[in-house]
């Protein structure tokens, strides 16, 4: 019976696979395995979240642990009779159901994407590089802006590119589940711009973005991390305030070297509503050098808050990757984060492992 079931399953899989490839479906994936160590438990504001204690911060648990990660991607693409390109992408992490799904349609007018995708601000910004099997040398937040505060699974973005220029517009509106929770972002709109070119043997580019949205909290939900605290530090009341984020970034590459830099400013002063001022800025720079199969990288990032209630943070990272060929890369990395609060100990991280792509 088992042999019969296996044979039937194999025939079905072969049939589906043949049909899939014929229709333009492709599969790709990646995996990581390694070991990492954190010198202490930490939650650090190394990256601008709505406030330093929300889930956009860098956090970890003290001790040594094994690291494993698996990612499987499915991409479908096709072309309509009138020449429009269209498709969908699904990303499955660690053997779970699809963790992100998006679809797009593209033509001479540009590309429209809807789903779990980057907002225009994130699309326009150039991220600084980081490394490590568990991001031991990555303290920078990736400039996600306000993405995910509304409905992260339903971001609408329009992209247009021509002659090295790129432009993006996006919108994210809170779903009913977010509204029922009483703490959510809504009416989040963004714009991103970029330009990339080459001058002789030097590659370079710039990127910038702006995003704004509403942070809405009911009186009963205002104690959540999304809504923050009052000026006195207690759970707050109702909140309906505008958040804004601005950013500029760039890169330059030559003779195996690549340098990326980024600056971000967040306007989140809620003091007029009786809440803490959660505005701040972050900036960072990274450098990588590739020679043969080896890549050496370093990162510096800094977070500064406008409030005297929250501490500032600074992070440093250093890593080495060695390409073993066939999609297998060996990595070793170390990083340290420091707080402006003298009562908080530094955080040191170190790790090593293998990453695979197929």
SULHUZI-V381596 format. One record per residue. RES is the residue in one letter. SS is DSSP state (H for helix, E for strand, L for the rest). PHI is phi in radians with two decimals (999 if undefined). OMEGA is omega in whole degrees, -180 to 180 (999 if undefined). Layout:
res=RES ss=SS phi=PHI omega=OMEGA
res=RES ss=SS phi=PHI omega=OMEGA
This chain:
res=X ss=L phi=999 omega=179
res=X ss=H phi=-1.10 omega=180
res=X ss=H phi=-1.12 omega=180
res=X ss=H phi=-1.14 omega=178
res=X ss=H phi=-1.09 omega=-179
res=X ss=H phi=-1.11 omega=-179
res=X ss=H phi=-1.12 omega=178
res=X ss=H phi=-1.08 omega=179
res=X ss=H phi=-1.09 omega=-179
res=X ss=H phi=-1.12 omega=179
res=X ss=H phi=-1.12 omega=179
res=X ss=H phi=-1.12 omega=180
res=X ss=H phi=-1.08 omega=-180
res=X ss=H phi=-1.13 omega=179
res=X ss=H phi=-1.13 omega=179
res=X ss=H phi=-1.10 omega=-179
res=X ss=H phi=-1.09 omega=180
res=X ss=H phi=-1.09 omega=178
res=X ss=H phi=-1.12 omega=-178
res=X ss=H phi=-1.08 omega=-177
res=X ss=H phi=-1.15 omega=179
res=X ss=H phi=-1.16 omega=-177
res=X ss=L phi=-1.60 omega=177
res=X ss=L phi=1.62 omega=177
res=X ss=E phi=-1.76 omega=179
res=X ss=E phi=-2.17 omega=-179
res=X ss=E phi=-2.16 omega=175
res=X ss=E phi=-2.62 omega=-179
res=X ss=E phi=-2.86 omega=178
res=X ss=E phi=-2.64 omega=179
res=X ss=E phi=-2.62 omega=178
res=X ss=E phi=-2.39 omega=172
res=X ss=E phi=-2.53 omega=-178
res=X ss=E phi=3.10 omega=-180
res=X ss=E phi=-2.47 omega=-177
res=X ss=E phi=-2.51 omega=-180
res=X ss=E phi=-2.43 omega=173
res=X ss=E phi=-2.00 omega=-177
res=X ss=L phi=-1.28 omega=178
res=X ss=L phi=-2.86 omega=171
res=X ss=L phi=-1.12 omega=-179
res=X ss=E phi=-2.74 omega=168
res=X ss=E phi=-2.42 omega=-173
res=X ss=E phi=-2.11 omega=180
res=X ss=L phi=-1.47 omega=-180
res=X ss=L phi=-1.62 omega=-174
res=X ss=L phi=2.48 omega=-171
res=X ss=L phi=-1.44 omega=171
res=X ss=L phi=-1.64 omega=176
res=X ss=L phi=-1.11 omega=169
res=X ss=L phi=-2.70 omega=-172
res=X ss=L phi=-1.07 omega=-178
res=X ss=L phi=-1.74 omega=-179
res=X ss=L phi=-1.51 omega=-171
res=X ss=L phi=-1.39 omega=175
res=X ss=L phi=-1.62 omega=179
res=X ss=L phi=-1.46 omega=175
res=X ss=E phi=-1.63 omega=-177
res=X ss=E phi=-2.48 omega=179
res=X ss=E phi=-2.96 omega=-178
res=X ss=L phi=-1.97 omega=-179
res=X ss=L phi=-1.06 omega=174
res=X ss=E phi=2.05 omega=179
res=X ss=E phi=-1.81 omega=179
res=X ss=E phi=-2.57 omega=172
res=X ss=E phi=-1.41 omega=-178
res=X ss=E phi=-2.07 omega=174
res=X ss=E phi=-2.49 omega=179
res=X ss=E phi=-2.68 omega=180
res=X ss=E phi=-2.38 omega=-178
res=X ss=E phi=-2.39 omega=-179
res=X ss=E phi=-2.21 omega=-176
res=X ss=E phi=-2.06 omega=176
res=X ss=E phi=-2.14 omega=-179
res=X ss=E phi=-2.22 omega=178
res=X ss=E phi=-2.00 omega=178
res=X ss=E phi=-2.50 omega=179
res=X ss=E phi=-2.74 omega=-180
res=X ss=E phi=-2.34 omega=-180
res=X ss=L phi=-1.36 omega=-180
res=X ss=L phi=-1.08 omega=-180
res=X ss=L phi=-1.67 omega=172
res=X ss=L phi=1.65 omega=178
res=X ss=L phi=-1.31 omega=174
res=X ss=E phi=-1.61 omega=179
res=X ss=E phi=-2.60 omega=-179
res=X ss=E phi=3.11 omega=180
res=X ss=E phi=-2.60 omega=180
res=X ss=E phi=-2.34 omega=177
res=X ss=E phi=-2.28 omega=-178
res=X ss=E phi=-2.10 omega=179
res=X ss=E phi=-1.96 omega=-179
res=X ss=E phi=-1.89 omega=173
res=X ss=L phi=0.88 omega=174
res=X ss=L phi=1.10 omega=178
res=X ss=L phi=-1.66 omega=172
res=X ss=L phi=-1.18 omega=-177
res=X ss=E phi=-0.93 omega=-179
res=X ss=E phi=-1.53 omega=175
res=X ss=E phi=-2.66 omega=-179
res=X ss=E phi=-2.36 omega=177
res=X ss=E phi=-2.58 omega=178
res=X ss=E phi=-2.37 omega=-177
res=X ss=E phi=-2.54 omega=170
res=X ss=E phi=-2.40 omega=-172
res=X ss=E phi=-2.43 omega=178
res=X ss=E phi=-2.82 omega=179
res=X ss=L phi=-1.10 omega=180
res=X ss=L phi=-1.38 omega=-176
res=X ss=E phi=2.18 omega=-178
res=X ss=E phi=-2.27 omega=176
res=X ss=E phi=-1.96 omega=-179
res=X ss=E phi=-2.16 omega=178
res=X ss=E phi=-2.36 omega=178
res=X ss=E phi=2.50 omega=178
res=X ss=L phi=-1.44 omega=-176
res=X ss=L phi=-2.45 omega=-179
res=X ss=L phi=-1.19 omega=170
res=X ss=L phi=-1.31 omega=-177
res=X ss=H phi=-1.11 omega=179
res=X ss=H phi=-1.07 omega=179
res=X ss=H phi=-1.10 omega=-180
res=X ss=H phi=-1.10 omega=-178
res=X ss=H phi=-1.38 omega=-176
res=X ss=L phi=-1.34 omega=176
res=X ss=L phi=-1.67 omega=-177
res=X ss=L phi=-1.40 omega=172
res=X ss=L phi=-1.40 omega=-174
res=X ss=L phi=-1.36 omega=176
res=X ss=L phi=-2.52 omega=-177
res=X ss=L phi=-2.61 omega=179
res=X ss=L phi=2.01 omega=180
res=X ss=L phi=-1.16 omega=176
res=X ss=L phi=-2.25 omega=179
res=X ss=L phi=1.04 omega=-180
res=X ss=L phi=-1.10 omega=-179
res=X ss=L phi=-1.89 omega=-179
res=X ss=L phi=-2.18 omega=179
res=X ss=L phi=-2.01 omega=-175
res=X ss=L phi=-1.70 omega=-167
res=X ss=L phi=-1.50 omega=177
res=X ss=L phi=1.44 omega=175
res=X ss=L phi=0.99 omega=176
res=X ss=L phi=-1.33 omega=180
res=X ss=L phi=1.10 omega=-179
res=X ss=L phi=-1.72 omega=-180
res=X ss=L phi=-0.96 omega=176
res=X ss=L phi=1.60 omega=179
res=X ss=L phi=-1.27 omega=178
res=X ss=L phi=-1.69 omega=177
res=X ss=L phi=-2.12 omega=-174
res=X ss=L phi=-1.10 omega=-178
res=X ss=L phi=-1.53 omega=-178
res=X ss=L phi=-2.39 omega=175
res=X ss=E phi=-1.66 omega=178
res=X ss=E phi=-1.81 omega=-178
res=X ss=E phi=-2.35 omega=175
res=X ss=E phi=-2.00 omega=180
res=X ss=E phi=-2.18 omega=173
res=X ss=E phi=-2.45 omega=180
res=X ss=E phi=-2.41 omega=179
res=X ss=E phi=-2.87 omega=174
res=X ss=L phi=0.92 omega=178
res=X ss=L phi=1.57 omega=179
res=X ss=E phi=-1.59 omega=174
res=X ss=E phi=-2.31 omega=177
res=X ss=E phi=-2.45 omega=-179
res=X ss=E phi=-2.40 omega=173
res=X ss=E phi=-2.26 omega=-179
res=X ss=E phi=-2.56 omega=177
res=X ss=E phi=-2.50 omega=177
res=X ss=E phi=-2.43 omega=-177
res=X ss=L phi=-2.11 omega=-176
res=X ss=L phi=-1.10 omega=175
res=X ss=L phi=-1.48 omega=-177
res=X ss=H phi=-1.13 omega=179
res=X ss=H phi=-1.07 omega=178
res=X ss=H phi=-1.10 omega=-178
res=X ss=H phi=-1.15 omega=179
res=X ss=H phi=-1.13 omega=180
res=X ss=H phi=-1.25 omega=176
res=X ss=L phi=1.47 omega=179
res=X ss=E phi=-2.51 omega=-173
res=X ss=E phi=-2.84 omega=172
res=X ss=E phi=-1.73 omega=-177
res=X ss=E phi=-2.60 omega=176
res=X ss=E phi=0.91 omega=-178
res=X ss=E phi=-1.66 omega=-178
res=X ss=E phi=-2.16 omega=-177
res=X ss=E phi=-2.51 omega=175
res=X ss=E phi=-2.41 omega=178
res=X ss=E phi=-2.36 omega=-180
res=X ss=E phi=-2.30 omega=179
res=X ss=E phi=-2.70 omega=175
res=X ss=E phi=-2.60 omega=178
res=X ss=E phi=-2.34 omega=-178
res=X ss=E phi=-2.75 omega=176
res=X ss=E phi=-2.33 omega=176
res=X ss=E phi=-2.19 omega=-175
res=X ss=L phi=1.15 omega=179
res=X ss=L phi=-1.69 omega=-177
res=X ss=E phi=-1.86 omega=173
res=X ss=E phi=-1.66 omega=-180
res=X ss=E phi=-2.67 omega=179
res=X ss=E phi=-2.91 omega=177
res=X ss=E phi=-2.34 omega=177
res=X ss=E phi=-2.57 omega=180
res=X ss=E phi=-2.59 omega=180
res=X ss=E phi=-2.78 omega=176
res=X ss=E phi=-2.50 omega=179
res=X ss=E phi=-2.58 omega=176
res=X ss=E phi=-2.51 omega=-179
res=X ss=E phi=-2.91 omega=180
res=X ss=E phi=-1.75 omega=171
res=X ss=E phi=-1.84 omega=-175
res=X ss=E phi=-2.10 omega=-180
res=X ss=E phi=-2.42 omega=174
res=X ss=L phi=-1.39 omega=-179
res=X ss=L phi=-1.07 omega=-178
res=X ss=L phi=-1.43 omega=-177
res=X ss=L phi=-1.84 omega=-171
res=X ss=L phi=-1.22 omega=178
res=X ss=L phi=-1.44 omega=-179
res=X ss=L phi=-1.22 omega=-178
res=X ss=L phi=-1.11 omega=180
res=X ss=L phi=-1.15 omega=-174
res=X ss=L phi=-1.62 omega=176
res=X ss=L phi=1.41 omega=-177
res=X ss=E phi=-2.32 omega=178
res=X ss=E phi=-1.33 omega=179
res=X ss=L phi=-1.05 omega=180
res=X ss=L phi=-1.49 omega=-180
res=X ss=L phi=1.63 omega=179
res=X ss=L phi=-1.54 omega=177
res=X ss=E phi=-1.04 omega=-173
res=X ss=L phi=-1.56 omega=178
res=X ss=L phi=-1.76 omega=-179
res=X ss=L phi=-1.19 omega=-178
res=X ss=E phi=-2.48 omega=176
res=X ss=E phi=-2.59 omega=-172
res=X ss=E phi=-2.25 omega=180
res=X ss=E phi=-1.67 omega=174
res=X ss=E phi=-1.81 omega=176
res=X ss=E phi=-2.39 omega=177
res=X ss=E phi=-2.43 omega=-179
res=X ss=E phi=-2.18 omega=178
res=X ss=E phi=-2.72 omega=174
res=X ss=E phi=-2.47 omega=-174
res=X ss=E phi=-2.69 omega=179
res=X ss=E phi=-2.95 omega=176
res=X ss=E phi=-2.57 omega=173
res=X ss=E phi=-2.52 omega=-179
res=X ss=E phi=-2.35 omega=-180
res=X ss=E phi=-2.84 omega=173
res=X ss=L phi=0.85 omega=179
res=X ss=L phi=1.55 omega=179
res=X ss=E phi=-1.64 omega=172
res=X ss=E phi=-2.41 omega=179
res=X ss=E phi=-2.13 omega=176
res=X ss=E phi=-2.04 omega=178
res=X ss=E phi=-2.50 omega=-179
res=X ss=E phi=-2.62 omega=177
res=X ss=E phi=-2.34 omega=-180
res=X ss=E phi=-2.41 omega=178
res=X ss=E phi=-2.18 omega=179
res=X ss=E phi=-2.04 omega=176
res=X ss=E phi=-1.81 omega=-178
res=X ss=L phi=-2.51 omega=180
res=X ss=E phi=-1.51 omega=-178
res=X ss=L phi=-1.79 omega=-174
res=X ss=H phi=-1.11 omega=180
res=X ss=H phi=-1.22 omega=177
res=X ss=H phi=-1.78 omega=179
res=X ss=L phi=1.51 omega=179
res=X ss=E phi=-1.87 omega=179
res=X ss=L phi=-1.18 omega=172
res=X ss=E phi=-1.29 omega=-178
res=X ss=L phi=-1.92 omega=177
res=X ss=L phi=-1.34 omega=178
res=X ss=E phi=3.09 omega=179
res=X ss=E phi=-2.54 omega=175
res=X ss=E phi=-2.44 omega=176
res=X ss=E phi=-2.62 omega=-178
res=X ss=E phi=-2.78 omega=178
res=X ss=E phi=-2.55 omega=178
res=X ss=E phi=-2.37 omega=176
res=X ss=E phi=-2.42 omega=176
res=X ss=E phi=-2.26 omega=176
res=X ss=E phi=-2.36 omega=-180
res=X ss=E phi=-1.96 omega=176
res=X ss=E phi=-2.40 omega=-175
res=X ss=L phi=1.09 omega=-179
res=X ss=L phi=-1.57 omega=-174
res=X ss=E phi=-1.80 omega=174
res=X ss=E phi=-2.24 omega=178
res=X ss=E phi=-1.95 omega=-178
res=X ss=E phi=-2.40 omega=177
res=X ss=E phi=-2.49 omega=-179
res=X ss=E phi=-2.42 omega=172
res=X ss=E phi=-2.32 omega=176
res=X ss=E phi=-2.53 omega=-177
res=X ss=E phi=-2.48 omega=175
res=X ss=E phi=-2.06 omega=179
res=X ss=E phi=-2.24 omega=179
res=X ss=E phi=-1.71 omega=177
res=X ss=L phi=-1.42 omega=-178
res=X ss=L phi=-1.66 omega=177
res=X ss=L phi=-1.49 omega=179
res=X ss=L phi=-1.53 omega=-178
res=X ss=L phi=-1.71 omega=180
res=X ss=L phi=-1.51 omega=172
res=X ss=L phi=-1.46 omega=180
res=X ss=E phi=-2.48 omega=178
res=X ss=E phi=-2.32 omega=-180
res=X ss=E phi=-2.23 omega=178
res=X ss=E phi=-2.26 omega=178
res=X ss=E phi=-2.55 omega=178
res=X ss=E phi=-2.50 omega=-179
res=X ss=E phi=-2.59 omega=176
res=X ss=E phi=-2.35 omega=175
res=X ss=E phi=-1.99 omega=177
res=X ss=E phi=-2.26 omega=-177
res=X ss=E phi=-1.40 omega=-179
res=X ss=E phi=-1.54 omega=179
res=X ss=E phi=1.58 omega=177
res=X ss=L phi=1.20 omega=-179
res=X ss=L phi=1.66 omega=-180
res=X ss=E phi=-1.84 omega=-178
res=X ss=E phi=-2.26 omega=175
res=X ss=E phi=-1.65 omega=-176
res=X ss=E phi=-2.35 omega=170
res=X ss=E phi=-2.42 omega=-174
res=X ss=E phi=-2.65 omega=176
res=X ss=E phi=-2.53 omega=179
res=X ss=E phi=-2.70 omega=178
res=X ss=E phi=-2.47 omega=177
res=X ss=E phi=-2.15 omega=-178
res=X ss=E phi=-2.24 omega=179
res=X ss=E phi=-1.92 omega=176
res=X ss=L phi=-1.26 omega=176
res=X ss=L phi=-1.40 omega=-175
res=X ss=L phi=-1.12 omega=180
res=X ss=L phi=-1.44 omega=-179
res=X ss=L phi=-1.77 omega=179
res=X ss=L phi=-1.23 omega=175
res=X ss=L phi=-1.14 omega=175
res=X ss=E phi=-1.92 omega=177
res=X ss=E phi=-2.05 omega=180
res=X ss=E phi=-2.23 omega=177
res=X ss=E phi=-2.58 omega=-178
res=X ss=E phi=-2.80 omega=179
res=X ss=E phi=-2.67 omega=179
res=X ss=E phi=3.01 omega=-178
res=X ss=E phi=-2.15 omega=173
res=X ss=E phi=-2.08 omega=-175
res=X ss=E phi=-2.26 omega=174
res=X ss=E phi=-2.34 omega=-178
res=X ss=L phi=-2.67 omega=999
